[in-house]
């Protein structure tokens, strides 16, 4: 159990367009979902945390108008990169937790989405 | 404040020999600690976690880690490396006191030689 999917797995887009990435928990209800960004050969950087039905909490330095997060249901969250630019190219990974934000809560990670902005 | 330091950016071992991936943490509160593994172009998979129960934690694929509060360490070990263990490993500290926070270490790349 605890399978998380992301779609698409990779996307190439032109500069100035918007890209939507979906994150789904397939066999459990995700009270909390997280979005991370990973640069090549680097660690994961938490971008934002969201709970179903409420606004996402963004980490310092992450533009909320640039990276729109919607947590529409207990099994789906979307990240929209608006007006994408080449510097937004990265590996975006979501994770889901069964519990509310809790230190003991295990995060189950999706396979990631590779975004390349030309 | 919280932080996590993975002491080695790369570790290389021969197949069949022990693996040691080192992690030190700093936390003002009682943290939970996790080890995740990431294979190339894949998501992260949980290996094991410590949440204030037994200090020696056994995980999947023969990995285990010991929480040592006095040394603020949570090193990951495996008695015998397998070729399939070659991957990136992340130590993670999480706390929900003083505001929820999850911090990833920089990662350790494990190479396994035949």
Interface residues (C-beta under 8 A of the other chain):
Chain A: X4 X6 X34 X42 X43 X44 X45 X46 X49 X93 X95 X101 X102 X103 X104 X105 X106 X107 X108 X109 X110 X111 X112 X114
Chain B: X30 X31 X32 X34 X36 X41 X42 X43 X44 X45 X46 X49 X51 X52 X90 X94 X95 X96 X97 X100 X102 X104 X105 X106 X107
